[in-house]
Amino acid sequence: MDIDNKKPNSIEKALDILLKFQEVKPSWGIRELSTELCFSPATVQRILQVFKSYEFVRQDPNTRQYFIGNVFYRFLENLNGSNNLTRIGRRFMEEVAADTLETVHLNIIEGDLRICIDTIESPKVLKAGMPIGNQSPLYAGASAKCLLAFSSKKFQDNYFKTTKIKPVTENTITLPGKLFEELHKIKEQGYALSLGERTPGLGSLSAPVFDYKGQILASLSLAIPEIRLKQKDHLSNCINILTSAANSFSKEMGLAAEKF
């Protein structure tokens, strides 16, 4: 039997089920998962019951839908502590947060999505949030477009060949020509700016973080309410603070000074 066409074993089935609980579809019923993964309902139910007993999933008693469980909170501190990027980046995030008083977040590319791996929330009453684990397509929002703009041409070519661009909001750039112009502009000016591309009324500012080879590692970003994003002095100040911190972060990750 061809190994590429072999049927998944029990462990692989369990992992396939667990990985379906993403932000784009956070809840599932047994029959939904059965249809989605082509597993029998009995198999899905058995695996979910085991996950539930270990708190990997939880179930709404009214809708009978399953959600990701609270056990994953136990892994967050360990994950951040062992991740060199978040450990080193925390200092720069704290500096940006203190100087701007806006929500700061750190993002990476995960597959074909932007995912937030660390965040510091603004102390202000009116603020924009960005929870750890939040995901978005790479063409929507400054933190995502920053990652895409500074990615390799090979990555970009493959991404646009395999990705169908759909509007997240009415402000999402969906025309390929306009999006390519935007990515070029981001690379030229060294940062990305967006308003309402993912959430109406909220803006984002993002700068790239590079490794010692000059390859994109992450985007260091600010989430800013529209009312403050439109204040020119505040925006200019945020751009200077953020880009300076991202440059220092890149140097800490080994990027030579002459690369700037």
N, C-alpha and C positions, 0 to 999 in steps of 0.2 A: 504493500500500500504506500502511495506517495505521502511522505511525511508532511508536505505542505497542505494536504487535503485530509489529514487525520482529524477525527472528531476530538473536541476538547475533553480533557479529563475533568474530574470533579473540582479540583483546585482551580483549573482554568475557567470553568463555568462560574465558580464563586467570584473570581476576580472580575470576570466580564460583567457580572451583575453589579458588583460594588462600584465599578468604574462608570456605570450608567448614571449614577447620582451626581450630576453636574449642575452648575448654576442655570444652564439653559433648560434643564428639565430636572428640578430638584426632588420631585415626588413620582412614585410609580406604583401601580397596582400589579398584582400577580399576573393577570392576563395580558396587561400591557407589556410587561417584561418578557413574558413567554412569547408573544408575537414578535417583539423587537429582536430578540436573540435566537428565536427558533428553538427554544428549550421547552420541554413539557411543563405545563402548569404545576404538576406535582414536584418536579425538580426545583423550580423557582421557589415554590412555597417552602420546601424543605431547607433550602439554602438560606432563605430569608429568616426562617425561624431560628436557625443557628446564629446568624448575624445578630438577630434581636436579643438572644440570650446573652450575648457578649457586648451588647450596646453599640454595635457597629451600625445598626439601623434602629429606628423607632417607628411605631405605627400609630396613625391617628385612629382613635377608637370609633369615630363617627364615619369618616370617609373610607376607612380601611386602607388608605394609601400609606406607603412606606417612605420615610425620609432618612437622611443620613443621621447617625446617632451621635450622642454626646461624647463617646469615647475618644473622638478625634481631638477634642480640646486637650487631652492629656499629652498629645504628641507635639502640639504647637511650640511649647517652650523648648523642647528638645530639638525640634527641627530648626528653629531660629538660632539656637545655641551652637549647633553643629554646622550651620551654613555660613561659610566664610564671607559670602557676599552680604548677608544681612548683619553679621557680627561687625564687620568693618563699616558697613554703610550706616549703622545706627548712629554713630557719632555725627556724621554729616547730616543725617535726617534731623537730629535734635538741634543742630545749629540752624538749619533752615527753618524749622518750626518756631524756634525762639525769635528769629529775626523777622519772620513774615507774619506770624500768628495765624497761618493758614494750615489746612490739613496737608501733611506730607506723606507720600507713599512711594514705595519702590516696586518696580514691575519687571518681569522677564517674559520672554517668549516661551510658551508651553505648547508645542505642536503648532497649530495655526491660530493660537489665541494669545492675548495679553493676559497675564495673571498677576495680581497684587500679592507680594510675598511679605511685605511689612508696611506698617502705617503708624502715623502719629496724628491724632485728631486735634483739630483747632480748638483752642479754649473759648472761642467766641460763641455767642448764642446762635447767631446766624452763621452756619458753616456748611461745608460740603463734606460728605463722608466718603470713605473708600475702605471697606472692610477687607481684611486679609482673605484671599481666595477669590475675590471678585474677578470676573473674566469679561473680556469683550473681544470682538473681532479686531484684527490688526489695522483695519482701515478707519475705525471710528474712535475719535478722541485723541487728544494730544499725547497721552502716555503710550497709546498703542501705535500711533503714526510715527512717533519718534523712534520706536523700536524697528518699525518697518523701513523707515527712511534710511537708517544707518546699517541695515542688514546688507549682506552681500547681494550682488546682482543675481547670482544663481538662486539664492533663497527667494528673492522677489519674483523672479521669472516663474519659479515653480509655484509660488503662492498664488499669483494671478491666474495661472493655468488651472489651478484646482479649486479656487474660491469663487463662489457666486456672491457678488456684492449686493447686499440688501440694506435698505435704510433702517437704521435703529430709531432715528427721529427724523423730522423734516429737514434738519440741518446737516444730516450725514451726507458727506460727499460720495456720490455713487457713480458719477460719470468718470470713466477711466482716464480720459485726457486731463480733466481737472484734478483728479487724484494724483496723477503722475506729476503735474505741475506743483501741487502742494508738497509732495515728498521731496522734490528737487529744492523747493524753497526752504524746507526744514533743514535739509543738509547744508545749504548755503549759509543760513543764518545761525545754525548751531542749536536751535531749540524749536519746539513745536507749541502751537497755541490753538486752542479750540474753544468753542462756546456752543453748548446745547447739542453736541453731536451724539451724546449717549443719553443725557438727561436734560430736559428743558430747564433753563434757569441756572444751570451749573456750567462752569468753565474749567479748563485744565491747562496747565503750563508744564512742559516737560523738557528735560535735557538728558543727553546720552551719557552713559558710563561705559568706558572701554577697558579691555584687558591690555596686557603688555604688548600684544600683537596689533593693537588698534582695532580689534573686533568688538562689536557691540556686546555688552554684558547685560545691561539693564537700562531702564529709564528712571531717573529721579524726578518726581513730579509733585506738583501742587494742585489740589482741588479747591477751586475758588468760586464762591457765589457770584452770579452775573453782576450784581450791583457793585461789587468791589473790583471785579475784573475790568469793568468799564472806567474805573478811576485811573487815569493815565499815570499819575505819580506812583500810585500803589503798584500798578502793573510793571512799570519800569523798574521799580525797586525789587520786585519779586523776580524779574528776569535776571537782574544783575546778581542777586543773592543765589538763585538756583543754579545758574550756569557756572558761577565761581565754585560752588560746592561740588557740582558734578565734575568739574575739571580736577579739583583736589581729590575727589573720590577716585577718579581714573588714575591719577598719579600714585595713589595708595595701592591700586590694583596692579601697578607696574608699568603704566604707560609713560614713556619718556617725555620730558618737558617739550622737546622740539616738535612733538606731534601736534601741539596745539597751534 
